[in-house]
Amino acid sequence: MQTGVGTRVRTAMRTLAGRARNRWERRGGASPAEQPWRRHVAALEARLDHVESELEGLQDAVHRQAVRERETVEDLRRRLAPERIARELSDDARRRGL
């Protein structure tokens, strides 16, 4: 997979999550009334992991599509090269007896 925006986004998100976790721990953790936040943070981390994996899949799909399109364009350029067109027309004319 190519590195790029997705890697930078993941790095930034992990850095932000680490900073939030550090602040939370320096604050002394959660009082009993704040315990639901721990569940929310864990749920958000799980969702973030899912989003990261989906982003990686999307990047892979975009890369594969770009490679396919590049190959198609290269094939069209080869087929539409003036010397090839001239050769094909000449061969066709010979076959038809023109």
N, C-alpha and C positions, 0 to 999 in steps of 0.2 A: 504494500500500500504506500502511497505517496504521503510524505509529510506535508504539512501546510496549515491551513486555517484550522482544520479539525484538531490537530495536535496543539496548536496555540490555544484554542478554546478549552480543550481538556486541561491543559496545564494551568490556565487562568482559573478555571473552575475549582481545580484541586487546591490551588494556592488559596483561593478565597475560602474554601471549606476548611482548610487547615487553620487559617487565621481565625475564623469564627469558632472553631473547636478550641483553639488556644485561649481566646478571650473567655469562652464559656468556662473552661477549666480554671483559669485564673480567678474568675468570679466566685469560685467555690462550689461549682456544680449547681444542681437544682435542689430547691426546697421541695418538700412533698407536693406542694401545690403546682410546682413547675414541671413535674415529671412527665406530663404529656408531651412537652416539648422534645424530650429525648426520643420519644416514639416518632414524632413528626420529623425530626432531623434524620433519624434512621430511614424513614420512608422516603424522604427527599434524596438521601444518598442512594437508595436503591433505584429510584426513578432516574437519577442522574446517570447511574451506571447503564441503565437501559437506553437512555438518550445517547450516551456516548457510543454504545454498540450500534445503534441505529445509524448514527452519523458516520461511523466507519463503513457500514454497509452501503450507505448512500455514496460515500466517496469512492468506494470500489466500483459501484455501478456506473458512476459518472466517468471514471477512468476507463472502464471497459468500453463504454459507448464512444468515448473520444478516440480510443484506439481503433474501433471498428470504422468510425467515420473517416479517420485519417487514412486507413487502408482503402476505403471506397474512393476517396478523392485521388489517392495515388493511382489506383486502377483506372479511373476515368482519365487522368492526365496521360497515362501510358496509351490508352485506347484512342485518345483524341490528339495524339502527337501528329503533326503534319506529315512526317515521313511515313508513319504507319497508315494514316488515311490514304496517302498516295499509293502505297503498296497494295492496300486492300482494294482500292478502286481499280488499279491496274490488273490485279488478279481476277476481280469480278468481270472486267471487260474481256479478258482473255477467255474466261470460262463461257461467256455469252457469245464469244466470237465477234465482238465489236471492234 
